[in-house]
Structure formats: structure tokens, C-alpha cells
């Protein structure tokens, strides 16, 4: 009979005395663990005994703590209503006009850990000469506050003369940290044959993650943000699991006004999750921790970044762009998208001139099976070229398969 069953049998036989018997038995069985708890309590008590350099019988001299230095860049001393932080580069020391600006919203909290995270972005902006704007107040409900603030910055840029505007806005959530200060935002700009792209973002297991994204400064972007702000008013019966993020996904993925100008890029480029070990890679620009439960990870990675500054050792994460995988990955990504678009455009061109290879193949038994396979591959490639571009290795595979079964 197992020990537990024996104890239960004895309890039934002995009646009210069984509780005391069971407690005694458990204490005897777990005596080492109980001893450990007593020892731990003793150590914990000793840690809280004041340490002073005074003589016996005299109270310890009070220790003077270092004065708390409040960085004015964090606006902690500003009165309510003046919470917007603007870091504008000194144009006298710049050889060119900034083409990118950074935007964040940090309202509703004053957390030193998030402030340290934001400081990594401030350092990055100053290093590369980017204007940076950060809201400390709420002008709209919930997560729509960030959309409202991005619209505000975007409108201010559009009201400037064209030659004085930045070209892109880089939005980032306050729970992200710059892992590699050496990476400029310019490397993410689409090549000239993709200058119609106005929106760049990454996807996770929930679909679009709008915690970090790139938005071009133009009328198209203003229309997109305006639609996001008003969408719930015109669609009150729809479900919004992730508030503004859900709306951004619906518009950029399904609305004909916005789909062609929107693209998903590999999330790790500028929205990696370093709490997920498979995305940890030296040289990446940024790590995002999109949940309050991940604050501990922010603390740990900030410590890693501090150790990475030790001049006695070669840096691991803060490395030049040429030593990262960015140049190779970015080239492969746009080449895969370029090839996919070329195959699909060639197919559409044949259809428009009355030479649809699928319809032609379906008319003959000997080519009917091949035509069906080609149709399935083209449909799969269309979907991937629209919404799965972030998985560019799979996009490349689909292009090759489509070419293999082409009629």
C-alpha cells in the first residue's frame, strides 16, 4: 500500500487525532526542507539588520543617498498639458535634411524601466540625426491615442515646404529598446522600383503587430490614419480584438485603397521579440516586449547592452551594419518580391490579351491536370505576394514552383 493510502487509512481509524498525526508525519518526512526554510528566514532577517559604523550601543549613522537626477528629457517635472517631447537635430551640424523621424507615445505611466528603454531610442535618434517626437498626454481613447498623435506629427510635416519634410515616420511602442545603435533606418527604405510602398510592418502569431512600423509622409498615409480613427464609427458591429491594430490590418490587407501600397517585411528587421529565443540575433536594430509581463526581459536585455559597451571585449549586439545579416536579407527580400510580381504580371498580361494558359490547358485532356496545378500555384503565389511577403523564402519557393508547372 502506498504511503499516502496508509496515512489515509490511519486517519479513518484514529478519528480527530488523525490531523495531528498527519502533520507530525509530514514534518518528519520533510525535515530537511523545513530546516532550509528556517535557515532562509534567518538569513533574510540578517539582511535587514542596519549596518552602521558606529560603536556598540549607538545607533548607526544614517547613510546619505545620492541625489536623484531627473532627466528633463523625460518631462517628469513638466506640468500637465506640456508633456510632448521633441528632439530636433541641430541643423547647423548636419550636412543633409533628415529623411526619417521617430515617434512614440508614453502616456499614462512613469516607469523607470520604460524610461530607460525610451532612452535607447533617444540615443539612436541623436546618433543618426533623426527628429524624435514623444507624446506624454492623451488626446484619444486607448490605443487610438497613438494614431491621433501620429496624425498630428504627419500633418505638421505635410504643412512644411516639401524640401523641409521628413519622408518617413518610424513609430515604436515605449516597451521596445534599441539593440544596435549602428543600424540606420534608411536601410529599410524600399528600392526605387517599389516607391509606391507607403506602409511597412511585421506580423506575429496574431497577425499584424502595430507596435513598430514605417509610414511614408504623404496624403495616402493621412487617409489611412483618418480611416483608422473613424472606422469603428462606421462599423460598430464588427469585432475589434486588438483595437487600432485590428483596423490597420483590415485596411492594409483587404481595402483596395491601401493594399497595393502596404507590405509585410520580416518582423525581426525592426520588431524582433527577444523574449522569444528563436528571434534573438546579434546585430538586429530593435527588440519589442509587447506585454507588461515581459518587463523583466527589458531589464535583463538593458543589462546585456550595458555589458556590450565594455571596451575590453568585442561588442556582440552593437555592431556595424556590414557585419549584420541586413544587407543580404534585404536584398533577398526585394528580389523575391520582384520575381513574384514579374510572374504574376506576366500571367495577367497573357489573360488580358486572350491567351490565358489555364483556360487553354483546361480545354485539352492531356494538359488539363497541368493547367489545374498551374492555377493552384498562381492562386497561392498571389496570396503570398500580397500578405505573406514577410516569409520571403517561401515566396521564392512558390515562384520557382509556378515556373516549373507553367504551360
MOURJO-V900264 format. One record per residue. PHI is phi in degrees with one decimal (999 if undefined). D_CENTER is the distance of its C-alpha to the mean C-alpha in whole Angstrom. Layout:
PHI:D_CENTER  PHI:D_CENTER
This chain:
999:56  -64.7:52  -56.2:52  -61.3:50  -67.1:53  -61.6:56  -61.0:54  -64.5:54  -64.0:57  -64.1:59  -60.6:57  -66.3:59  -75.1:62  -93.9:62  70.2:61  -59.5:60  -76.8:60  -67.4:57  -63.3:54  -63.5:56  -62.2:56  -64.6:53  -62.7:51  -63.1:54  -63.4:53  -63.1:49  -61.6:50  -66.5:52  -68.1:50  -108.3:47  -56.0:49  -61.2:46  -68.5:43  -63.2:45  -63.1:46  -62.9:43  -62.8:42  -63.7:45  -64.0:44  -62.7:40  -63.8:42  -63.7:44  -62.4:41  -62.0:39  -66.3:42  -63.6:43  -63.0:40  -98.7:40  -78.0:44  -58.9:44  -103.7:45  -130.0:47  -106.0:49  -79.9:52  -78.5:55  -62.5:56  92.5:57  -115.3:55  -65.4:52  -66.4:49  -66.9:48  -63.6:45  -86.4:42  -87.7:41  -82.7:37  -65.8:35  -63.1:35  -78.1:31  -98.0:30  -99.2:28  -72.0:26  -61.3:27  -64.9:23  -93.9:22  61.3:25  -69.9:26  -100.3:29  -77.5:29  -74.7:31  -59.9:29  102.9:28  -120.3:28  -92.9:24  -83.8:23  -98.2:22  -128.8:22  -112.2:22  -107.9:25  -61.3:25  -75.9:29  -64.2:30  -65.8:34  -101.0:32  -109.0:30  -92.2:31  -150.5:29  -75.9:27  -61.4:24  -104.4:22  -126.8:18  -130.7:17  -107.7:14  -134.4:14  -147.0:13  -125.4:14  -130.0:15  -110.6:18  91.5:20  -153.6:19  -134.4:21  -117.7:19  -61.6:20  -68.6:17  -67.2:15  -64.9:17  -65.6:17  -63.8:13  -63.1:14  -64.0:17  -64.9:15  -73.0:14  -60.9:17  -60.0:19  -64.7:17  -62.5:18  -66.3:21  -62.8:21  -102.5:21  74.8:22  -94.1:20  -62.6:21  -135.7:18  -125.6:18  -138.5:17  -85.9:19  -114.7:20  -122.5:22  -106.3:22  -113.4:23  -147.6:22  -74.9:22  54.0:18  -73.3:15  -73.4:17  -62.2:18  -69.7:15  -64.2:16  -62.3:20  -71.6:19  -62.3:17  -60.7:20  -61.1:22  -65.1:21  -61.1:21  -63.4:25  -60.5:26  -69.3:25  -67.3:27  -80.6:30  -82.2:30  -57.9:32  -54.1:30  -73.1:31  -102.8:29  -81.0:26  -78.3:23  -100.0:22  -136.6:18  -111.7:15  -108.5:12  -89.6:10  -142.8:8  -72.9:7  -71.2:10  -95.7:9  -130.2:7  -133.1:10  -77.9:11  -90.1:12  -133.4:15  -68.1:16  -81.1:18  -85.3:16  -84.9:17  -69.2:15  -60.4:18  -68.5:18  -90.1:15  -65.6:18  -62.6:20  -65.8:23  -61.0:26  -78.4:27  -123.0:24  -73.2:24  -82.8:24  -72.9:20  -116.8:19  -139.8:15  -133.3:12  -152.9:9  -119.4:8  -120.5:9  -120.5:9  -65.7:12  -97.5:12  100.0:12  -55.2:10  -112.9:7  -92.7:7  -77.2:5  -146.7:5  -161.6:8  -112.5:12  -135.6:15  -75.4:19  -84.0:21  -164.9:24  -66.3:26  -56.2:23  -65.6:20  -63.3:22  -63.4:24  -62.3:20  -64.8:19  -63.3:23  -66.9:23  -63.0:20  -66.2:22  -105.8:25  -60.5:24  -64.6:24  -64.1:28  -92.2:29  -134.7:28  -68.6:28  -91.5:29  -80.1:26  -95.2:23  -126.5:20  -66.1:18  -118.4:14  51.1:16  -64.8:15  -65.5:12  -61.8:15  -68.8:17  -58.6:15  -64.7:15  -63.9:19  -72.7:20  -75.7:18  -97.9:19  -123.0:22  -86.1:24  -60.3:26  -69.1:26  -123.1:22  -64.2:21  -64.3:23  -90.6:21  -113.0:17  -148.7:16  -92.6:13  -111.8:12  -53.6:11  -58.6:8  -65.9:8  -56.1:10  -142.4:7  -151.9:4  -71.7:6  -107.2:6  -80.2:10  -79.4:11  -99.4:12  -59.7:14  -69.7:15  -99.1:11  -73.7:13  -151.2:15  -58.6:16  98.4:16  -69.8:12  -63.8:11  -147.0:8  -125.4:6  -114.6:4  -124.5:7  -81.4:7  -168.0:11  -57.2:14  -66.6:15  -96.3:12  -59.2:14  -60.4:16  -64.7:14  -60.4:13  -58.8:17  -65.0:17  -73.9:15  -64.6:16  -64.9:20  -60.8:19  -63.5:18  -63.2:21  -67.9:23  -70.0:22  -86.5:24  -62.5:27  -70.6:29  -76.0:31  -126.7:29  -73.9:27  -62.3:23  -99.7:21  -102.2:17  -91.2:18  -124.9:20  -59.1:22  -56.5:20  -62.9:23  -93.4:23  -96.5:19  -88.8:19  -57.9:17  -55.3:21  -69.2:22  -65.9:18  -64.2:18  -63.3:22  -65.2:22  -61.6:19  -69.1:21  -66.3:25  -64.8:24  -64.6:23  -63.1:26  -64.3:28  -62.0:27  -62.9:28  -64.5:31  -62.8:32  -68.5:31  -66.7:33  -63.3:36  -64.8:36  -63.3:36  -63.8:39  -65.7:41  -64.7:41  -65.2:41  -94.6:45  81.2:46  -119.8:45  -66.4:43  -64.4:43  -71.6:42  -61.5:44  -64.9:47  -67.5:46  -68.7:46  -82.4:50  -127.8:51  -59.6:51  -70.1:51  -115.5:47  -63.6:46  -62.8:44  -66.1:42  -64.5:42  -65.7:40  -63.6:38  -64.9:37  -61.2:36  -63.3:34  -67.2:32  -65.9:32  -62.6:30  -66.2:28  -67.9:27  -58.7:27  -64.9:24  -67.2:22  -68.9:22  -92.1:21  -125.7:18  -125.7:18  -65.8:17  -65.3:14  -97.6:17  -68.8:19  -67.4:21  -70.6:22  -61.8:23  -61.7:25  -63.0:27  -65.6:28  -61.9:29  -63.0:31  -66.9:32  -63.9:33  -69.2:35  -69.9:37  -99.8:38  -64.3:39  -87.0:42
